Amino acid sequence: MSDILSGQLLINGVDVWEEYGVFLTEKQRGGCDNLSALLQPCAGRSHVGVELSDVTGKSYSSSLDVSSQERDFTLHFAQYAPTRSEWLSRYRSFITFLKEGADGSGWLELSLPTLGMTLKVFYVEGGTFEPLTSLWSEGVQASRYKIKFKEPQPQI
């Protein structure tokens, strides 16, 4: 699996598959939730208009300054490890890494080489956690979960 998953997602320069056994996944085969979240355009900021009682509608400046609002998006992750103890250790480490960032500043740089995108974000919250194997028994462990991020200065 390493030859397929390595280098697909780097966070603060760390290959999350190599370091944590984490990769982006979809809830259903053929799904595009992650791609949709990453490429969803942000909302534009509103423009100030003047409304006069003797004029129909509103008047706006002849030159509008276009700016964007921050955006939140949620990504779906899967995590794999060959043993229960390794999975638990990697899971805790990955969630801590997302909350704190590599340098403790809390900022994350999500790099997706396939899309040619790098997004500067921070962790907002964890979402639904779904075990794919039983943590009560030893052996290969897998799960998937959602993480919500905020991008203060959106790329799109």
N, C-alpha and C positions, 0 to 999 in steps of 0.2 A: 504493500500500500504506500510505502514511503515514496516510491518513484512517481506516484500519482499526486499525493497530497503535499509533498514538500514544496515549499516556495509559493504556495497558493495564497496564503495570508500571513503577512508579517505585521506584528504589532510592536511598535518602537524598535524595529529592526530584528525582533525575535520571531523565528519561524515557529508558530504556535503548534504545528503538528510535531515537529522535532522535539520541542521542549516540553509540551504538555499533552500530546496525543489528541489535540483539538483540531477540528476542521469545520467549515461551514457545511450545513446540511439542509435538507428540505423535509418538511413533514410528510409529503407525499411524493412518490416517484414522478419525475417530470415537473415538479413544482418550481416556481420562480419567486418565492417570497423574499429571499435574500437579494436577488437581483432587483426586484421591484423596490425594495427598501433602499438599496444603495443608489438607485437611479431616480428616485422620486424627487421631482423638483420642489424646492422650498417655496413657501408663500412669499410674495412681494410685500414690502411695507406699504402702508397706505399713503396716499398723497393728500396734501391739504388743499381743500377746495373752498371757494367762497360762494355762499348762497345768499343771493339778494332777493328781496321780496318782489321787486318789479322785473326780474329776469327769470325765465324758465330754466330749471336745472341748476347746475353748479358750474362755476368757472374755475379752471385750473391754469397753472403756469404754462406758457407755450413750450417750455423745456422742462420735462419731468426728470428728476434725478431718480434713477432706478436703484433700489437697494433691496436686500433680502432679509427676511426674518430668520432667526435660528430655527433649526429643525431637529426633531427627535426621530429616531428610527430604531427598529428592532431587528436583530440578526439571530438566526437559529444556528446553534452550535451543536456538534456531536463530540463526544469524548470517548476514547478507547484506551484501555490498558490491559496488559496480560494478567495482572493479579489485582485482587481487591485492595491490598495495602498500597500498591502503586497508583491505582485509580484514585483512592481517597487523597493521597498526598498530592497528586497532580491537580485534582479538582480544587482543593483548598488553595494551592499555589496559584492556579490560573485565576480564580476569583479575586484573590488578593492582588495579583498583578494588574487586573483590570481596574480595580478600585484605586490603587495607588500609582499606577504607571511605573515604568522601569526606574525612573529617577526619584520617585516619591512625590512628584508634583501633581499627580492625578491626571495629567494629560496623556492621551494616547494618539499615536499616529498609525492609523490603519492603512496598510499598503496592500493593494490588490494588483499585482503585476499584470495579470491577464486582462484586466479592465483599464490598465494604465491610470489608476486612481490612487491618490493618497488623501486621506481625510483626517483632519485634526479634531478629535472628539474627546469626551470624557464619559465615564460610566454613570448611568442614571439609576438603573435598578435591574435586578434579576427577575426573570419571568418564570413561566411554567417549567418545572423540572420533571422530566420523564425518564425513569430508569428503563433501560432496554434489557438488562439482566438483573438478577437478584444480588444485591450487596450482602445478603445474609449468607451466601455460599461463596466459597473460594473459587477462583478461576477467572477467565476472561470477563472483563467488566466493560459495559458500554452504557451511555446515557445520551440524552439530548436535552437542551434547555435554551431558553431565550434570554438575551441580554439587550437592554435598552440603552442607547447612547444618545448624547446631545452633540450636535455640530453647531457651535456658535456662529461660525462664519462659513456658511455652506458653499461648496464648490459648484453645485448645480442649482 
